[in-house]
Amino acid sequence: MSISTAVVKSSLTHSEHHQAVPAGRWYTDDELNNRIISEYNKFRDSLKKQIQEQFENNFNTAKKACEQIFFSLLADTKITCSKIHLRYTSIDTFDAIFVLPEKIYLSEKFDIAYEYASKIISDYNSKNFCISFHFMPAVRGVNKNALISDGFQLTFKK
């Protein structure tokens, strides 16, 4: 169940939205509309805050997973990534591209990098968070504008 579904279900079950009308009291259209707009705005603000918190938590988790691969590769195998490009495709789905030296990308050391990535994916991925890692060789012809247009707007450099 996504966060928005959970919020909607929980807000519909709260009794604070259902108040008894005093006998003999009639409400005007403006009073009803103002009440509806007021409740809607409270609900919207609450939902917006929860979605922002979930995105921030997932974004920090994605950064942590990328850093874990980066530092593990550096410490264990002396492989240095020159850049990491990160994008989000939804509130809970992220993609990362690790730019490796071309010699490493074409050697057997790449298998080690891939194994690290597979282990971290299995450690981090869950029902509320998903990250995938991609590797590419460091070449001069990478079009930065194409990466940005594909959504990889966040770049970490060593």
C-alpha positions in Angstrom: 0.0 0.0 0.0 1.5 3.3 -1.0 1.7 6.3 1.4 -1.1 8.2 -0.3 -3.5 5.2 -0.1 -2.7 4.8 3.6 -3.2 8.5 4.3 -6.5 8.6 2.5 -7.8 5.5 4.3 -6.7 6.7 7.7 -8.2 10.2 7.1 -11.5 8.8 6.1 -11.8 6.7 9.2 -11.2 9.5 11.7 -14.3 10.8 13.5 -13.1 14.4 13.7 -14.5 14.9 10.2 -18.0 13.8 11.3 -19.5 16.2 13.7 -23.1 16.3 14.8 -25.2 19.2 13.7 -27.1 20.9 16.5 -30.9 20.5 16.1 -32.5 23.3 14.3 -29.2 24.7 12.9 -29.0 25.2 9.2 -25.8 25.9 7.4 -25.5 28.2 4.3 -23.8 27.1 1.1 -20.9 29.4 1.9 -20.4 27.9 5.4 -20.4 24.4 3.9 -18.0 25.3 1.1 -15.7 27.0 3.5 -15.7 24.0 5.8 -15.0 21.6 2.8 -12.2 23.8 1.5 -10.7 24.1 5.0 -10.7 20.3 5.5 -9.4 19.7 2.0 -6.5 22.1 2.6 -5.6 20.4 5.9 -5.7 17.0 4.3 -3.6 18.2 1.3 -1.0 19.8 3.5 -0.7 16.7 5.7 -0.4 14.4 2.6 2.2 16.8 1.0 4.3 16.7 4.2 4.2 12.9 4.4 5.1 12.5 0.8 8.0 14.9 1.2 9.3 13.0 4.2 9.1 9.7 2.4 10.9 11.1 -0.6 13.6 12.6 1.6 14.1 9.3 3.4 14.3 7.4 0.2 16.6 9.9 -1.4 19.0 9.7 1.6 18.8 5.9 1.4 19.7 6.0 -2.3 22.7 8.3 -1.6 23.8 6.0 1.2 23.6 2.9 -1.1 25.7 4.7 -3.8 28.3 5.9 -1.2 28.5 2.3 0.2 29.4 1.0 -3.3 31.8 3.8 -4.0 33.7 3.4 -0.7 33.6 -0.5 -0.8 35.1 -0.5 -4.3 37.7 2.0 -3.3 38.7 0.3 -0.1 38.6 -3.4 -1.2 39.6 -3.2 -4.8 41.2 0.2 -5.3 38.6 0.9 -8.1 37.7 4.6 -8.2 34.5 5.8 -9.8 35.0 9.1 -11.4 31.3 10.0 -11.1 28.0 8.7 -10.0 24.8 10.0 -11.7 21.6 9.5 -9.7 18.0 10.0 -10.7 14.6 9.2 -9.3 11.8 7.8 -11.4 9.2 7.8 -8.6 9.0 8.5 -5.0 10.5 5.2 -4.2 12.5 4.2 -7.3 16.0 5.3 -8.1 18.7 4.6 -10.7 22.4 5.2 -10.4 25.1 5.1 -13.1 28.7 4.6 -11.9 31.3 5.8 -14.3 34.3 3.5 -14.1 37.7 3.8 -15.8 37.6 2.0 -19.1 40.3 -0.4 -18.2 38.4 -1.5 -15.2 35.1 -1.7 -17.1 36.7 -4.1 -19.6 38.6 -6.2 -17.1 37.7 -8.9 -14.7 37.6 -6.3 -11.8 34.3 -5.3 -13.2 32.8 -8.5 -12.0 33.7 -7.5 -8.4 32.0 -4.1 -8.9 28.9 -5.9 -10.2 28.9 -8.3 -7.2 29.1 -5.4 -4.8 26.1 -3.7 -6.6 24.1 -6.9 -6.5 24.7 -7.4 -2.8 23.7 -3.8 -1.9 20.6 -4.1 -4.1 19.5 -7.1 -2.2 20.3 -5.4 1.1 18.4 -2.1 0.3 15.5 -3.0 -1.9 12.2 -3.4 -0.2 8.5 -2.8 -0.7 9.0 0.9 -0.1 12.4 1.5 -1.8 14.0 0.2 -5.0 17.3 1.2 -6.5 19.1 -0.2 -9.6 22.8 0.3 -10.4 24.3 0.7 -13.9 27.9 0.9 -14.9 29.5 2.6 -17.8 33.1 3.3 -18.9 34.6 6.8 -18.6 34.7 8.0 -22.2 35.1 11.5 -23.6 32.0 11.4 -25.8 29.4 11.2 -23.0 26.8 13.8 -23.7 26.0 15.5 -20.4 22.9 17.1 -21.7 21.5 13.7 -22.7 22.1 12.4 -19.2 20.3 15.4 -17.7 17.4 15.0 -20.1 17.2 11.3 -19.1 16.7 12.5 -15.5 20.2 12.0 -14.1 20.4 15.5 -12.7 22.3 14.6 -9.6 26.0 14.0 -10.0 28.6 13.0 -7.4 32.2 13.5 -8.2 35.2 12.1 -6.4 
